[in-house]
Amino acid sequence: MYASLSDAVGRPLSPSTPIEELREIATHAGVEHHPDAIRGKLVEELFEHLVVPTFTGPTCDPAPDLHNPAPVPPDPVPSAPAPAPSAPAPGVLAPSSQVQGAVARTAARCVVPRLRGRTVAQARRVLARSQCKLGLILTPRGAKGRMIVSSQRPSAGTKRPLGTRVAVRVRVLRHKR
């Protein structure tokens, strides 16, 4: 995580990087963060804002296919015709370079929904339906009562990778009398 983040900001970062430096980087990058945020939360927000949008496909190696082991390299001298590949077990998809290539070219995306005016619980449900997640919640000091979302980042309608965390700022809901 720190290596990718270091590449994104252009200077070395590590778990021992001073939190003041992380706050400075976040402010410079336009990443909303709570002034009292702990180091791990700052690093997570920076990573999601600066590194995750650069992902274009799966970020880990696919699990090995135990039903179809890796192919054996061909003999330099052809002998007998190669046996037909065995069919995969029921429910197991056969590996296909075309499918794997398509996944790498078209990463799944979520469209960030409009959250303004919703309660935090409502925002969390709406985000889950759009395959995004609720991120940092900025709350006014000493605020009590029912809270509603007053702003969000990234903004509504933005296309982001699946699981993107959406930071929200909330305010106390004032009832009309």
N, C-alpha and C positions, 0 to 999 in steps of 0.2 A: 504494500500500500504506500509506504513512504517513498519507495523508489519511483513509482509512477507519479506520485505527487511532486517529487523533486524535479522530474522531467518536465511536468506541466508548468511549474513556477520558475524553472530555470536556476534554481539554487538548491544546495543540499538540505534536506530535511530529515530528521530522525526523531525518535521518541524523546531525545534530550533537547530538542529545539525549544527555546524559551516560548512560553505561551504568549508573551507580548508580541513576538515576531509572527506567530501564527495569526494573532488578531490583526496585525498590520497587513499581512498577506490577504486575509479574508476581506478586509475593508477595501484594499486596493483592487481585488478581483470582483467586488460588488456582491459578495456573499453575505446575506443577512445573517447575523449571529447575535445572540444575547450577550451583553457585556460580561456577564458572570459565567459564560459557558466554560465547561471544563475542557481540557486538552483533547480528550477522545472525541467529544462532540464537534469541536472545531475541525479536527482532522477529518472526521466523517463528512461534515458539510463541505469542506474544501474538496475532498475526493469526489463527492457526488456532483459538485458544481463544475470542477475542472477536468476530471479524468473520465467519469462515467459517460458523458456525452460523446467521447471519442471512440467508444466501443462500437464495433461494427458486426459483431456476431458473438457466439458463445465464448466465454472467457476461460473455459477449462477444457481439457481433453475429454472426448467422449469416452464413456466406459467401454472396456473391451467387449467384443461380441464373443461370448463363450460358446455359442452354438456354431459360429463360423470363424475358426481360427484364421490368423493372418495367412494369406496365400504363400505358397512355396515358390521361390524364384524358378523360372523355367530352366530346363537343362540346356546347356550350350548345343548339344546335339539332339535333334528331335528323335524320340524313340516311338513309343506307342501314343495314340491320341489320349489326351488328358481326360480323366473321368468327369462326368457332369457334376457341377456343384450340388451339394445336398440342399434340400429345401430347409429353410429355417423352421424352428419349432413353432407350433401354433401360437399366435399372438406376438411373435417376434418379427420385426420388419427386417427385410434383407438390406444389407448395406448398399448404398448407392452414392457414387461420387456426385451425381447430378443433384440429389437431395441435399447432401452436405454442402455443396457449393452454393445452392440456393439459400440455405440458412445463413451462410457467411455473408452473402450479398444483401439480404434483406433482414435486418435485425427487427425483432418484434418491438412495437412502439405502443406507448399509451398516450392518449390525448388528455392533457391536464384539464379537468373540469373547472367550472366557475364555482368558487366556494364562498364568495362574499355574501354575508347575510345569513349563513348557516351556522348552527351550533357546531362545536368541535365533534360531537358524536355523529351528527349528520355528515360533516365533512369527511370523517373517517370512512363512513359507509359509501359515500359517493366515490371517494378515491379508490376504495377496494373494488368497486364495480368497474372502474376504468383501468384497473391493474396498476395504479400508482399507490404510494403510501404517504401517510401523514408524517412529516418531518418535525422540525423545530417549531415549537409553539411559543411565540413571544407574547407575554402577558404583562399588562401594566402592574407596577408595584402596588401591593396592598389591595388589588382589585378583588372584589367578592361578588358572588351572584352568578347569574347565567351569562355566559360569554358567547359572543358571535364573532365570526371571522370578519375582519375589516380590510385585510389585504393578504395577498399570497405571492409566493415566488417559487417556481416559475409561473408566469401569468397564464390565465385560462386560454385554451386553444393551442398551447404549445405542444408539439410532438416530442416526446422524450422516450428513452429506453424503458422497458417494463420495469416496474418496481421503483421508479424514480420517487424520491422523497420530496414532498411539497411543503415548504415552510409557510407558516401562517402567522399573522399578527391578529390578536383578538382584542375585543373591547367589551365592556359591560353592556348588556342589553338594557336600555332604558325603556320602561313601560310608560305609555302615554296615559295621562290621568284625565 
